Amino acid sequence: MPKIAGACLCGSVRYESAADAVMTAVCHCENCQRQTGTAFSIIVGVPAGSLRFEGEENLATYRDRGTSGKAVDRRFCRSCGSPVVTAVEVMPALHFIKAGTLHDRSWLRPTAHFWCDSAQPWVELGEGQRYPRNPG
């Protein structure tokens, strides 16, 4: 039975993973703000390769670049445009699920906030570690 499962808005892309989440965080970077159309993105890090997709042919990839100059592959549904998962070249051991696509979000408790330097001033940062940019 999958520990993590979800889908895009239209349901043409579904995923599951038997792995535990490695981390849950809130990213306030400007690119996540643009991709989500709101003030931040809640992400769930899972081990790279642990996600199994149904309808993967419906996933498109937009290759973004982080401040490091390294690739940030943002994968989204071709049909409905929902952002689903991101692979970050500087963190190859993890893939980041967009938490809004999870079927069950009741367990989410972000433990960190990334890119706090670009957080919207009206956003109240909750509990957890705070990083001005990426950690490390």
ABEGO torsion letter per residue (X at the ends): XBABBBBBAAGABBBBBABBBABBBBBABAAAAAAAGBABBBBBBBBBGABBBBGAAABBBBBBBBAAGBBBBBBBBAAAGBBABBBBAABAABBBBBAAABABAAABBBABBBGAAABBAABBBBBEBBBABBBX
